[in-house]
Amino acid sequence: MDRVPPVKNGMGFGKGSADPEQDLRRSLPSVDRLLRELEAAEGCDLPRWALAEAVRWAIAEARGRVEAGELPGDVRANALRAARTLSGARPARVINATGVVLHTNLGRSVLGDGAAEAVRHAAAHYSDLELDLASGERGDRLAGLETKLRLLSGAGAAAVANNCAAAVLLALDTFARGKEVVVSRGELVEIGGSFRVPEILARAGVKLVEVGTTNRTHARDYEDAISPDTGLLLKVHRSNFEQRGFVAEVELGELAAIGKRRGVPVVEDLGSGTLFDLRERGFPAESFVPARLASGVDVVCFSGDKLLGGPQAGIALGAPERIRAMRKNPLARALRVDKLTLAALDWLATALLDGRHSEIPTLRMLLAPERELEARARELAAQLTAAGVKASVVRTESPVGGGSLPGFVLPSHAVALESRQSAAQLAAALRAAPPAVLARVQDARVLLDVRTLLAGDDAEVVRALTSLAR
């Protein structure tokens, strides 16, 4: 980090000054002056509002650096960079070369072309969102989608909220507000952003009753905890970690049987589930929602934008009387999804019913054959080599991501890059490319995992690296 040089012979940076910090502050341009210079610069087509805000930020940032004993940096360049970012579209497109299919920081699932077109069509036109065209009366916004979800899952009914946490919150509020909710200690997880299950339960107005130990929970623990004040038995999927060794948990079917015997509803927060059976492809059994419902559980909640491959949403499937109660809860209106989400989900459900799973990018990436990935990696490496970039193909592993299947990885192939820069420097340079290329740094090398490269991304990657090599 650049520091302010020491004063020599009592002389500073300004004439007759012995305070380099003061002189560096005086050297910073005024907002008006820098704004005028940038607006008059040749080729600058950035809007004035973005330039003005970026200039204010860049000067304040430079002043803070000086006060911290550092050099101010290139204020003009920083302002231009900030203005471009501010005036650009957000979220901005990036290229995912990490191999993580459901990358939370990169927006998780990519919608298929058909889903994107359905969203565009719903956004650009009026629709029968809540109108029964046959009667001309108010209709149910979930009617068509619910039928398709029932056909796909075998559930008696369906509800949709704006994310999985919202669906779980709705279930808690419907069945257990002011009552006790029994949860295994080994399932009191913390998900991304420091959101913790106990905190969600507290916000839902229920009392948490922990049973078992961190590593072992038995059926008798649930049985002993049930009282007249029990409103719900909750099972939470350990979405971002796994337990091994001396461990035990109560399977969903056994927990559902306990709930039915004692007259207490059982809800599973599955987090990530699919309506396309991936079990024969080696994926864990708990990923298939219809199998979870077949266990007898009252309600299963899972995300729309994880393994399902759709938009952000929380889907609740289960017994008709339980789902109806959730949908009648006044809180359901605050947590409902809009027409754009419904359009994407409807297209997705239709594609699955039609057997067009290859049109769903998430499933296509998850099921990509290893030989296909190797061939693509070799082609990308050859293009880079021809462009003067040193590259080789390596075998690697791709995590599914999105807090979906902890410990489960997919065999993949990646292009390893060689550079005079360090791996961290090269990865940072790729993130600064237009569009940004997100790679994986592993064993002091930058890897471009081809599993998550979309159609057309290869050419953009070659262009970005060729530009950096000049």
Beta strands, then each sheet from edge to edge (+ up, - down):
strand 1: 94-96
strand 2: 131-132
strand 3: 137-138
strand 4: 157-161
strand 5: 180-184
strand 6: 190-191
strand 7: 195-196
strand 8: 207-211
strand 9: 230-236
strand 10: 266-272
strand 11: 299-303
strand 12: 314-318
strand 13: 391-399
strand 14: 409-417
strand 15: 436-438
strand 16: 440-442
strand 17: 445-449
sheet 1: 1+ 15+
sheet 2: 2+ 3-
sheet 3: 4+ 12- 11+ 10+ 9+ 5+ 8+
sheet 4: 6+ 7-
sheet 5: 13+ 14- 17+ 16-
end
